[in-house]
């Protein structure tokens, strides 16, 4: 039955609720951020020409390359060893799982700066490295200082520490996969290793990738700690320069801007990697920033026609 006039009721005109507090907050934030940027840009004590002169310096770029090398190698060690430790932690063998737990407990419980200093000074405890069977001629022997160089100490400190955190990330991804997947694979005759490699890990990647991307970005900045063992990465390269010309803030800004640039690139890469592994978890993937930008810049948008206001065809007085 229709309305008293014999037709459909008029469409409800929805009036959006106004939120003046949001605009006030946005204006205040823009003012604060703008004031900070203006203060840095117009400070008479900050020489931006020095920042520009040293930004593409050969010494700074060499330090940047070294930082990227440390990040890639340390993350590679952390991911591979982390997967092994996660599988060991989930092993039904109590000895294997206990060893994994002790490793994670130790490296998560000690500061990474202490670990870097320990590996850098390992020769004080073990002057010689010997590989072989006791009471027999050694297969390999060398001075520890020649094997554990500054670069090796940096890699060991960063990589072994990262493995402890990556193992927990991988373990969280593995246990997020439904147990029925493992049981079905075992029913098909797959071994534990085959099940882990073919069934569990591919599904766990959707959970593993976001924190792994965050760990990679964190590792990029954590490499600055190797400056305490006098390894010339990005920060230590800047320190060597401002120890001579005394332009401390300008050189720190140079290093900070490069860290922000590389972090931004890694953030974009992390977004697309997460998007890749999110396939199948949602019916439709969200649009990429580039797709949203193109949609926002388009002039015409296809919109569905408005609903009819009057009664539908073939109806009399609102009755079919």
Kinemage of the C-alpha trace (Angstrom):
@kinemage 1
@onewidth
@group {chain A} dominant
@subgroup {mainchain}
@vectorlist {calphas} color= white
{ca unk a 1} P 0.000 0.000 0.000
{ca unk a 2} L 1.362 3.436 -0.893
{ca unk a 3} L 1.234 6.741 0.871
{ca unk a 4} L -1.873 8.913 1.301
{ca unk a 5} L -1.189 10.694 -2.006
{ca unk a 6} L -1.133 7.406 -3.860
{ca unk a 7} L 2.582 7.512 -4.695
{ca unk a 8} L 5.876 6.469 -3.189
{ca unk a 9} L 7.222 8.503 -0.294
{ca unk a 10} L 9.931 10.946 -1.133
{ca unk a 11} L 13.531 9.808 -0.771
{ca unk a 12} L 15.152 10.640 2.534
{ca unk a 13} L 17.576 13.504 2.246
{ca unk a 14} L 20.564 12.520 4.362
{ca unk a 15} L 22.374 15.514 5.820
{ca unk a 16} L 25.943 14.684 6.846
{ca unk a 17} L 26.886 15.439 10.416
{ca unk a 18} L 29.338 18.282 10.675
{ca unk a 19} L 32.519 17.834 12.709
{ca unk a 20} L 34.021 21.277 13.359
{ca unk a 21} L 36.442 19.788 15.865
{ca unk a 22} L 38.186 17.855 13.105
{ca unk a 23} L 38.835 20.999 11.104
{ca unk a 24} L 40.121 22.821 14.170
{ca unk a 25} L 42.468 19.924 14.951
{ca unk a 26} L 43.683 19.797 11.332
{ca unk a 27} L 44.360 23.539 11.285
{ca unk a 28} L 46.285 23.347 14.564
{ca unk a 29} L 48.392 20.422 13.322
{ca unk a 30} L 49.154 22.166 10.035
{ca unk a 31} L 50.185 25.266 11.962
{ca unk a 32} L 52.478 23.317 14.304
{ca unk a 33} L 54.133 21.333 11.497
{ca unk a 34} L 54.463 24.448 9.354
{ca unk a 35} L 56.062 26.316 12.243
{ca unk a 36} L 58.632 23.557 12.788
{ca unk a 37} L 59.492 23.408 9.084
{ca unk a 38} L 59.740 27.198 8.894
{ca unk a 39} L 62.012 27.322 11.941
{ca unk a 40} L 64.425 24.827 10.380
{ca unk a 41} L 64.281 26.411 6.944
{ca unk a 42} L 64.956 29.971 8.143
{ca unk a 43} L 67.352 29.275 11.026
{ca unk a 44} L 70.422 31.521 10.597
{ca unk a 45} L 72.610 28.923 12.327
{ca unk a 46} L 71.704 26.157 9.882
{ca unk a 47} L 73.671 26.285 6.623
{ca unk a 48} L 71.605 24.531 3.969
{ca unk a 49} L 74.290 25.176 1.360
{ca unk a 50} L 76.614 22.911 3.359
{ca unk a 51} L 73.904 20.235 3.430
{ca unk a 52} L 73.595 20.491 -0.345
{ca unk a 53} L 77.369 20.381 -0.877
{ca unk a 54} L 77.847 17.208 1.189
{ca unk a 55} L 74.637 15.439 0.155
{ca unk a 56} L 76.198 13.740 -2.876
{ca unk a 57} L 79.699 13.576 -1.448
{ca unk a 58} L 81.672 10.469 -2.382
{ca unk a 59} L 82.257 9.618 1.277
{ca unk a 60} L 78.554 9.930 2.110
{ca unk a 61} L 77.523 7.807 -0.878
{ca unk a 62} L 80.088 5.136 0.024
{ca unk a 63} L 78.678 5.050 3.535
{ca unk a 64} L 75.156 4.746 2.111
{ca unk a 65} L 76.187 1.771 -0.029
{ca unk a 66} L 77.778 0.137 3.010
{ca unk a 67} L 74.568 0.681 5.005
{ca unk a 68} L 72.533 -1.009 2.263
{ca unk a 69} L 74.978 -3.922 2.160
{ca unk a 70} L 74.738 -4.419 5.920
{ca unk a 71} L 70.937 -4.254 5.752
{ca unk a 72} L 70.621 -6.827 2.977
{ca unk a 73} L 73.153 -9.307 4.407
{ca unk a 74} L 71.930 -9.028 8.001
{ca unk a 75} L 68.292 -9.429 6.964
{ca unk a 76} L 69.207 -12.413 4.794
{ca unk a 77} L 70.883 -14.104 7.754
{ca unk a 78} L 68.008 -13.143 10.022
{ca unk a 79} L 65.290 -14.488 7.708
{ca unk a 80} L 67.004 -17.808 6.916
{ca unk a 81} L 68.096 -18.492 10.488
{ca unk a 82} L 64.761 -17.234 11.793
{ca unk a 83} L 62.847 -19.775 9.707
{ca unk a 84} L 65.100 -22.554 11.007
{ca unk a 85} L 64.645 -21.418 14.607
{ca unk a 86} L 60.865 -21.143 14.196
{ca unk a 87} L 60.641 -24.690 12.847
{ca unk a 88} L 62.874 -25.892 15.673
{ca unk a 89} L 60.714 -24.064 18.227
{ca unk a 90} L 57.614 -25.886 16.931
{ca unk a 91} L 59.374 -29.255 16.823
{ca unk a 92} L 57.922 -32.040 18.998
{ca unk a 93} L 61.497 -32.897 20.013
{ca unk a 94} L 62.012 -31.217 23.424
{ca unk a 95} L 65.776 -30.859 22.969
{ca unk a 96} L 65.428 -29.091 19.610
{ca unk a 97} L 62.664 -26.784 20.828
{ca unk a 98} L 64.609 -25.957 24.014
{ca unk a 99} L 67.755 -25.027 22.087
{ca unk a 100} L 65.690 -22.703 19.874
{ca unk a 101} L 64.026 -21.139 22.902
{ca unk a 102} L 67.378 -20.540 24.619
{ca unk a 103} L 68.781 -18.860 21.501
{ca unk a 104} L 65.768 -16.545 21.241
{ca unk a 105} L 65.833 -15.854 24.979
{ca unk a 106} L 69.509 -14.883 24.950
{ca unk a 107} L 69.580 -12.640 21.881
{ca unk a 108} L 66.312 -10.910 22.745
{ca unk a 109} L 67.481 -10.374 26.296
{ca unk a 110} L 70.765 -8.599 25.516
{ca unk a 111} L 71.058 -5.195 23.799
{ca unk a 112} L 72.269 -5.275 20.226
{ca unk a 113} L 74.901 -2.659 21.069
{ca unk a 114} L 76.393 -5.043 23.629
{ca unk a 115} L 76.370 -7.849 21.054
{ca unk a 116} L 78.224 -5.681 18.529
{ca unk a 117} L 80.880 -4.808 21.083
{ca unk a 118} L 81.184 -8.454 22.080
{ca unk a 119} L 81.814 -9.657 18.527
{ca unk a 120} L 84.198 -6.781 17.897
{ca unk a 121} L 86.294 -7.778 20.944
{ca unk a 122} L 85.902 -11.557 20.596
{ca unk a 123} L 89.642 -11.893 19.962
{ca unk a 124} L 90.276 -10.921 23.593
{ca unk a 125} L 88.617 -14.172 24.709
{ca unk a 126} L 89.545 -16.461 21.824
{ca unk a 127} L 92.824 -15.309 20.234
{ca unk a 128} L 92.827 -18.303 17.865
{ca unk a 129} L 90.076 -20.084 16.007
{ca unk a 130} L 90.598 -23.806 15.559
{ca unk a 131} L 88.408 -26.230 13.655
{ca unk a 132} L 88.893 -29.944 14.141
{ca unk a 133} L 88.607 -32.891 16.486
{ca unk a 134} L 90.253 -32.672 19.948
{ca unk a 135} L 93.613 -34.483 20.302
{ca unk a 136} L 94.023 -34.511 16.508
{ca unk a 137} L 95.652 -32.157 14.084
{ca unk a 138} L 93.332 -29.168 13.470
{ca unk a 139} L 91.671 -28.883 10.088
{ca unk a 140} L 91.770 -25.094 10.201
{ca unk a 141} L 93.473 -22.585 12.479
{ca unk a 142} L 93.764 -18.806 12.233
{ca unk a 143} L 93.986 -15.702 14.359
{ca unk a 144} L 90.560 -14.496 15.418
{ca unk a 145} L 91.369 -10.892 14.537
{ca unk a 146} L 91.990 -11.872 10.909
{ca unk a 147} L 88.701 -13.804 10.650
{ca unk a 148} L 86.340 -11.626 12.667
{ca unk a 149} L 87.010 -8.296 11.007
{ca unk a 150} L 84.961 -5.184 11.684
{ca unk a 151} L 82.621 -6.086 8.832
{ca unk a 152} L 82.169 -9.651 10.088
{ca unk a 153} L 81.551 -8.387 13.625
{ca unk a 154} L 78.873 -6.027 12.316
{ca unk a 155} L 77.192 -8.792 10.301
{ca unk a 156} L 77.273 -11.253 13.204
{ca unk a 157} L 75.887 -8.722 15.649
{ca unk a 158} L 73.083 -7.577 13.371
{ca unk a 159} L 72.218 -10.893 11.713
{ca unk a 160} L 72.195 -13.162 14.762
{ca unk a 161} L 70.142 -10.658 16.738
{ca unk a 162} L 67.647 -10.265 13.894
{ca unk a 163} L 67.226 -14.041 13.650
{ca unk a 164} L 65.767 -14.134 17.161
{ca unk a 165} L 63.049 -11.632 16.241
{ca unk a 166} L 62.379 -13.129 12.815
{ca unk a 167} L 61.900 -16.551 14.362
{ca unk a 168} L 59.001 -15.227 16.444
{ca unk a 169} L 57.489 -13.549 13.378
{ca unk a 170} L 57.735 -16.755 11.349
{ca unk a 171} L 56.376 -18.816 14.244
{ca unk a 172} L 53.362 -16.501 14.499
{ca unk a 173} L 52.751 -16.921 10.774
{ca unk a 174} L 53.029 -20.709 10.964
{ca unk a 175} L 50.601 -21.109 13.855
{ca unk a 176} L 48.141 -18.789 12.085
{ca unk a 177} L 47.579 -21.478 9.416
{ca unk a 178} L 44.687 -23.762 10.240
{ca unk a 179} L 45.779 -27.086 11.723
{ca unk a 180} L 43.532 -28.907 9.290
{ca unk a 181} L 45.875 -27.926 6.454
{ca unk a 182} L 48.710 -29.828 8.113
{ca unk a 183} L 46.510 -32.813 8.895
{ca unk a 184} L 45.295 -32.973 5.292
{ca unk a 185} L 48.862 -32.846 4.003
{ca unk a 186} L 49.916 -35.629 6.363
{ca unk a 187} L 46.933 -37.684 5.220
{ca unk a 188} L 48.235 -37.367 1.678
{ca unk a 189} L 51.577 -38.823 2.775
{ca unk a 190} L 53.633 -35.616 2.898
{ca unk a 191} L 56.516 -35.415 5.307
{ca unk a 192} L 56.779 -32.670 7.906
{ca unk a 193} L 59.323 -30.773 5.784
{ca unk a 194} L 57.194 -31.066 2.635
{ca unk a 195} L 54.124 -29.894 4.512
{ca unk a 196} L 55.992 -26.910 5.880
{ca unk a 197} L 57.492 -25.958 2.502
{ca unk a 198} L 54.496 -26.571 0.234
{ca unk a 199} L 51.460 -25.979 2.422
{ca unk a 200} L 52.139 -24.000 5.593
{ca unk a 201} L 54.759 -21.401 4.657
{ca unk a 202} L 53.021 -20.183 1.453
{ca unk a 203} L 49.857 -19.497 3.458
{ca unk a 204} L 51.770 -17.993 6.375
{ca unk a 205} L 53.475 -15.424 4.154
{ca unk a 206} L 50.425 -13.153 4.359
{ca unk a 207} L 51.012 -12.874 8.121
{ca unk a 208} L 54.813 -12.909 7.955
{ca unk a 209} L 55.392 -10.185 5.356
{ca unk a 210} L 54.074 -7.041 7.144
{ca unk a 211} L 56.282 -7.392 10.252
{ca unk a 212} L 59.196 -8.540 8.079
{ca unk a 213} L 58.946 -5.311 6.112
{ca unk a 214} L 58.961 -3.366 9.357
{ca unk a 215} L 62.010 -5.320 10.536
{ca unk a 216} L 63.820 -4.480 7.286
{ca unk a 217} L 63.172 -0.776 7.752
{ca unk a 218} L 64.234 -1.057 11.385
{ca unk a 219} L 67.401 -2.894 10.357
{ca unk a 220} L 68.310 -0.077 7.970
{ca unk a 221} L 68.351 2.342 10.897
{ca unk a 222} L 69.887 -0.144 13.321
{ca unk a 223} L 72.990 -0.355 11.115
{ca unk a 224} L 73.910 3.076 12.476
{ca unk a 225} L 74.919 1.329 15.714
{ca unk a 226} L 77.963 -0.208 14.015
{ca unk a 227} L 79.506 3.258 14.164
{ca unk a 228} L 80.562 2.361 17.733
{ca unk a 229} L 82.962 -0.227 16.295
{ca unk a 230} L 84.332 2.306 13.780
{ca unk a 231} L 82.784 0.777 10.675
{ca unk a 232} L 82.236 3.415 8.011
{ca unk a 233} L 78.538 3.151 7.261
{ca unk a 234} L 76.386 6.216 6.585
{ca unk a 235} L 76.323 7.700 10.079
{ca unk a 236} L 80.000 7.073 10.803
{ca unk a 237} L 80.923 8.631 7.447
{ca unk a 238} L 79.032 11.764 8.477
{ca unk a 239} L 80.725 11.698 11.889
{ca unk a 240} L 84.167 11.540 10.310
{ca unk a 241} L 83.347 14.578 8.199
{ca unk a 242} L 81.916 16.780 10.944
{ca unk a 243} L 84.766 15.850 13.283
{ca unk a 244} L 86.940 17.860 10.882
{ca unk a 245} L 84.731 20.744 9.705
{ca unk a 246} L 82.598 20.948 12.900
{ca unk a 247} L 79.344 21.183 10.910
{ca unk a 248} L 77.622 18.647 13.137
{ca unk a 249} L 73.958 19.450 12.539
{ca unk a 250} L 74.375 19.850 8.787
{ca unk a 251} L 76.078 16.468 8.391
{ca unk a 252} L 73.521 14.793 10.643
{ca unk a 253} L 70.803 16.258 8.423
{ca unk a 254} L 72.533 14.802 5.373
{ca unk a 255} L 72.537 11.342 6.941
{ca unk a 256} L 68.945 11.718 8.167
{ca unk a 257} L 67.634 12.733 4.740
{ca unk a 258} L 69.290 9.713 3.136
{ca unk a 259} L 67.767 7.444 5.798
{ca unk a 260} L 64.326 8.934 5.077
{ca unk a 261} L 64.736 8.477 1.317
{ca unk a 262} L 65.739 4.816 1.565
{ca unk a 263} L 63.054 4.151 4.191
{ca unk a 264} L 60.432 5.658 1.879
{ca unk a 265} L 61.535 3.408 -0.970
{ca unk a 266} L 61.383 0.360 1.293
{ca unk a 267} L 57.922 1.399 2.497
{ca unk a 268} L 56.608 1.499 -1.068
{ca unk a 269} L 58.162 -1.896 -1.778
{ca unk a 270} L 56.653 -3.311 1.405
{ca unk a 271} L 53.196 -2.101 0.321
{ca unk a 272} L 53.344 -3.917 -3.010
{ca unk a 273} L 54.798 -7.084 -1.491
{ca unk a 274} L 51.996 -7.188 1.081
{ca unk a 275} L 49.486 -6.568 -1.699
{ca unk a 276} L 50.931 -9.500 -3.653
{ca unk a 277} L 50.620 -11.946 -0.771
{ca unk a 278} L 47.141 -10.646 0.123
{ca unk a 279} L 45.713 -12.169 -3.063
{ca unk a 280} L 43.069 -14.712 -2.193
{ca unk a 281} L 42.489 -13.276 1.287
{ca unk a 282} L 40.023 -10.691 -0.059
{ca unk a 283} L 37.608 -10.741 -2.950
{ca unk a 284} L 39.034 -7.541 -4.365
{ca unk a 285} L 42.361 -5.902 -3.596
{ca unk a 286} L 42.277 -2.248 -2.567
{ca unk a 287} L 43.454 0.214 -5.224
{ca unk a 288} L 47.084 1.221 -5.228
{ca unk a 289} L 48.043 4.846 -4.488
{ca unk a 290} L 48.686 5.369 -8.206
{ca unk a 291} L 45.250 4.003 -9.065
{ca unk a 292} L 43.637 6.254 -6.462
{ca unk a 293} L 45.531 9.229 -7.867
{ca unk a 294} L 44.371 8.478 -11.400
{ca unk a 295} L 40.818 8.066 -10.196
{ca unk a 296} L 40.967 11.361 -8.346
{ca unk a 297} L 42.375 13.220 -11.378
{ca unk a 298} L 39.839 11.816 -13.811
{ca unk a 299} L 37.297 14.362 -14.989
{ca unk a 300} L 34.271 12.198 -15.542
{ca unk a 301} L 33.109 9.352 -13.331
{ca unk a 302} L 30.507 6.812 -14.281
{ca unk a 303} L 27.658 7.037 -11.796
{ca unk a 304} L 24.509 4.886 -11.625
{ca unk a 305} L 21.253 6.643 -12.623
{ca unk a 306} L 19.175 8.077 -9.749
{ca unk a 307} L 16.244 5.966 -8.542
{ca unk a 308} L 12.793 6.928 -9.862
{ca unk a 309} L 10.733 9.237 -7.692
{ca unk a 310} L 7.218 8.330 -8.890
{ca unk a 311} L 5.411 4.993 -8.717
{ca unk a 312} L 6.828 2.150 -10.840
{ca unk a 313} L 5.299 1.501 -14.254
{ca unk a 314} L 2.148 -0.581 -14.196
{ca unk a 315} L 1.065 0.480 -10.718
{ca unk a 316} L -2.088 2.416 -9.829
{ca unk a 317} L -2.254 4.431 -6.674
{ca unk a 318} L 0.834 2.758 -5.298
{ca unk a 319} L -0.762 -0.741 -5.620
{ca unk a 320} L 0.559 -3.379 -7.999
